[in-house]
Amino acid sequence: MNTHLLADNSTPLASRRGFLGTTGTLSAVAVAMLAGRDALAQGMGGDAAQDVSILNIALGLEHEAINAYQLGAGSGLLQKPVLDVAVLFQSHHKAHRDALIATIQKLGGAPVAERPMHVYVQSLKANTLRTQNDVLALAARLELGATNAYVGVIPAFANRDLAKVAGRLAADEAMHYTALISALGQPLPAGALSFGA
């Protein structure tokens, strides 16, 4: 199994688009397990290898988000209370990561490894971060991509309980995005149905 999901020159947005394009085939078994509903997963069919592959893409994105917030926190550019919010958001991504790892392992797969920090520094173009607003703008772009990816998979699930998991992940990401653009002084999305389009 490939433990490096992104080439060093890949952009975070491209990887999130890739996730959105492949997640429609995630089985109900995997989503039920991700939701902590192992009993619901029993008796369902599914392609465990395909599920592990897709979940590992999501895990790679969570690793990316965790490291992006680490870069921001360690940059010295974030001032309180923005720094505290970044650490909080990072903790949310760590919880997403842990749920994905547990599910991958329950499916008999090997979770994709977190990449070395220098890879994230390069792929996220950390050398271009000069101000607190630069860090916030990077985080907002990543959160918007994650929101759209998770919203995009919801229609793939006929079972409402399974769709709820993707909805909860999308809600976390949308909350992060909204807080970040607010901190940047940008207007909230003006139109209804702003996410997942």
Secondary structure, 3 states (H helix, E strand, C coil): CCCCCCCCCCCHHHHHHHHHHHHHHCCHHHHHHHCCCHHHHCCCCCCHHHHHHHHHHHHHHHHHHHHHHHHHHHCCCCCCCHHHHHHHHHHHHHHHHHHHHHHHHHCCCCCCCCCCHHHHHHHCCHHHCCCHHHHHHHHHHHHHHHHHHHHHHHHHCCCHHHHHHHHHHHHHHHHHHHHHHHHCCCCCCCCCCCCCC
